[in-house]
Amino acid sequence: MSTLQERITRLQAEIADLKRRFPAHSLKPAMFQQLEDLEEELELLLRQQREEQLHPNN
């Protein structure tokens, strides 16, 4: 299983790749939804990472 940091790095790369593929006009709802989903997952992982840094023994 990958570490938390590896998952965060992978999500950041996926988000960057998706944004690079965005068309200049007429963004498809599916692409926007995918971006939203990835960003939500990233935020959860970043929150988890902060918690682990604040409370390393939990």
C-alpha positions in Angstrom: 0.0 0.0 0.0 1.3 3.5 -0.8 2.2 6.0 1.8 0.0 9.0 2.4 2.7 11.3 0.8 2.8 9.1 -2.3 -1.0 9.2 -2.6 -0.9 13.0 -2.3 1.8 13.3 -4.9 -0.1 11.0 -7.3 -3.3 13.1 -6.9 -1.4 16.4 -7.4 0.0 14.9 -10.7 -3.4 13.7 -11.8 -4.9 17.1 -11.1 -2.1 18.9 -13.1 -2.5 16.5 -16.0 -6.3 16.9 -16.1 -5.9 20.7 -16.1 -3.4 20.5 -18.9 -6.0 18.6 -21.0 -8.8 21.1 -20.4 -10.0 22.7 -23.6 -9.8 26.4 -23.9 -13.5 26.6 -24.4 -16.5 24.4 -23.6 -15.3 22.5 -20.6 -17.2 19.2 -20.5 -19.1 18.6 -17.2 -17.5 15.2 -16.8 -14.0 16.7 -16.8 -15.0 19.4 -14.3 -16.6 16.7 -12.1 -13.4 14.6 -12.3 -11.4 17.7 -11.2 -13.8 18.3 -8.3 -13.5 14.7 -7.2 -9.7 14.7 -7.3 -9.4 18.0 -5.5 -11.8 16.8 -2.7 -9.8 13.6 -2.3 -6.6 15.6 -2.2 -8.0 18.0 0.5 -9.0 15.0 2.6 -5.5 13.5 2.4 -3.8 16.8 3.1 -6.0 17.2 6.2 -5.1 13.7 7.3 -1.4 14.5 6.8 -1.7 17.6 8.9 -3.4 15.6 11.7 -0.7 13.0 11.6 2.0 15.7 11.9 0.2 17.3 14.8 -0.5 14.0 16.5 2.2 11.5 15.4 1.4 8.9 18.1 -2.2 8.3 17.1 
